[in-house]
Amino acid sequence: MDIISQLQEQVNTIAALTFNTFGTLQRDAPPVRLSPNYPEPPPVNPTEDSTNVAEQPKQMSAAFVKAAKQFDALVAALPLSDGGEEAQLKRIAELQDENDAVGQELQKQLEAAEKELKQVKELFNQATDNCLNLKKPE
C-alpha cells in the first residue's frame, strides 16, 4: 500500500476512534445536575461497569494518541520536495510533455489498429462471400 493510501487509512482510523470515543462517553457518562433549579439526578448503583467507565477515557485517549503518532510517522515518511516550487513546476511540465508524447504514440497505435481491423473485416466479408457463392442455389 502506498504512503498516501496509508495516510488516508490512518485518517479514517482517527475519525472512527473520535466518533466512538464521543459516543461512548455520551452513552456511559453518569447523570449530572445541570442547575440548582433542577432536581438531583437519581443515584447510580456502583457496578463493575462504573469502574470500567472511569478507565474508558484513559484507554480511548491512549488509542487516539497512538493513532495520531502513527499519522505523524507516516507524514514524516513522505518524500520531501526538491528545489521548491520552481522545481516542482518544472517537473510537472516535464511529466506533461512526456504524457503528451505517450498520448500521441497511443493515438498512432490506435489508428493503426483501427486500420488493421478494417482490413480484417473486409477480408472476412470477402471470405464469407466466397463461401456463400460456392454453394449452389437450391
C-alpha positions as CSV (number, residue, x, y, z in Angstrom):
1,M,0.0,0.0,0.0
2,D,1.4,3.4,-0.9
3,I,2.0,6.2,1.6
4,I,-1.0,8.2,0.6
5,S,-3.3,5.3,1.0
6,Q,-1.8,4.6,4.4
7,L,-2.4,8.2,5.4
8,Q,-6.0,8.1,4.2
9,E,-6.5,4.8,6.2
10,Q,-4.9,6.4,9.3
11,V,-7.2,9.5,9.0
12,N,-10.2,7.1,8.8
13,T,-8.9,5.3,11.9
14,I,-8.6,8.5,13.8
15,A,-12.1,9.6,12.7
16,A,-13.5,6.3,13.9
17,L,-11.7,6.5,17.2
18,T,-13.0,10.0,17.7
19,F,-16.6,9.1,16.8
20,N,-16.6,6.0,19.0
21,T,-15.0,7.9,21.9
22,F,-17.5,10.7,21.9
23,G,-20.4,8.2,21.5
24,T,-19.1,6.0,24.3
25,L,-18.6,9.0,26.6
26,Q,-22.0,10.3,26.0
27,R,-23.6,6.9,26.4
28,D,-21.8,5.9,29.6
29,A,-21.4,9.3,31.4
30,P,-23.1,9.4,34.8
31,P,-26.0,11.9,35.1
32,V,-25.0,15.3,36.3
33,R,-27.1,18.1,37.8
34,L,-27.1,21.0,35.3
35,S,-28.5,23.7,37.5
36,P,-29.6,24.1,41.1
37,N,-33.1,24.6,39.8
38,Y,-33.3,21.0,38.5
39,P,-33.8,18.1,40.9
40,E,-30.9,15.9,41.9
41,P,-30.3,13.1,39.3
42,P,-31.2,9.6,40.6
43,P,-28.3,7.9,42.3
44,V,-26.5,5.3,40.3
45,N,-25.7,2.0,41.9
46,P,-21.9,1.4,41.6
47,T,-21.2,-1.7,39.5
48,E,-18.2,-3.2,37.8
49,D,-19.1,-1.2,34.7
50,S,-18.7,2.1,36.6
51,T,-15.1,1.3,37.3
52,N,-14.7,0.5,33.6
53,V,-16.4,3.8,32.7
54,A,-13.6,5.6,34.7
55,E,-10.9,3.7,32.7
56,Q,-12.5,4.1,29.3
57,P,-11.5,7.7,28.7
58,K,-7.8,6.8,29.5
59,Q,-7.9,3.8,27.2
60,M,-9.6,5.8,24.4
61,S,-7.3,8.8,24.7
62,A,-4.3,6.4,24.6
63,A,-5.6,4.8,21.4
64,F,-6.2,8.2,19.9
65,V,-2.7,9.4,20.8
66,K,-1.2,6.2,19.3
67,A,-3.1,6.7,16.1
68,A,-2.0,10.4,15.9
69,K,1.6,9.3,16.4
70,Q,1.3,6.8,13.6
71,F,-0.1,9.5,11.4
72,D,2.8,11.8,12.3
73,A,5.2,9.0,11.4
74,L,3.5,8.5,8.0
75,V,3.7,12.2,7.4
76,A,7.4,12.2,8.3
77,A,7.9,9.4,5.8
78,L,6.6,11.4,2.9
79,P,9.3,12.3,0.4
80,L,10.5,15.9,0.6
81,S,10.1,18.0,-2.5
82,D,13.5,19.0,-4.0
83,G,14.1,22.6,-5.0
84,G,10.9,24.2,-4.0
85,E,8.0,25.3,-6.2
86,E,10.0,26.2,-9.3
87,A,11.5,22.7,-9.4
88,Q,8.1,21.1,-8.9
89,L,6.6,23.2,-11.7
90,K,9.5,22.2,-14.0
91,R,8.9,18.5,-13.1
92,I,5.2,18.9,-13.8
93,A,6.0,20.4,-17.2
94,E,8.3,17.5,-18.0
95,L,5.7,15.0,-17.0
96,Q,3.1,16.8,-19.1
97,D,5.4,16.7,-22.1
98,E,6.1,13.0,-21.5
99,N,2.3,12.4,-21.2
100,D,1.6,14.2,-24.4
101,A,4.3,12.2,-26.3
102,V,2.9,8.9,-24.9
103,G,-0.6,10.1,-25.8
104,Q,0.4,10.7,-29.4
105,E,2.1,7.3,-29.6
106,L,-1.0,5.7,-28.3
107,Q,-3.1,7.6,-30.8
108,K,-0.9,6.4,-33.7
109,Q,-1.2,2.8,-32.4
110,L,-5.0,3.2,-32.1
111,E,-5.2,4.4,-35.7
112,A,-3.1,1.6,-36.9
113,A,-5.2,-0.9,-35.0
114,E,-8.4,0.5,-36.5
115,K,-6.9,0.3,-40.0
116,E,-5.9,-3.3,-39.4
117,L,-9.4,-4.1,-38.0
118,K,-11.0,-2.6,-41.1
119,Q,-8.7,-4.7,-43.3
120,V,-9.6,-7.9,-41.3
121,K,-13.3,-7.1,-41.6
122,E,-13.0,-6.7,-45.4
123,L,-11.1,-9.9,-45.7
124,F,-13.7,-11.7,-43.5
125,N,-16.5,-10.3,-45.6
126,Q,-14.8,-11.5,-48.8
127,A,-14.2,-14.9,-47.3
128,T,-17.8,-15.3,-46.3
129,D,-19.0,-14.0,-49.7
130,N,-16.7,-16.6,-51.4
131,C,-18.0,-19.4,-49.2
132,L,-21.6,-18.4,-49.8
133,N,-21.0,-18.2,-53.6
134,L,-19.6,-21.7,-53.7
135,K,-23.0,-23.1,-52.6
136,K,-25.3,-23.9,-55.4
137,P,-28.7,-22.3,-55.0
138,E,-31.4,-24.9,-54.4
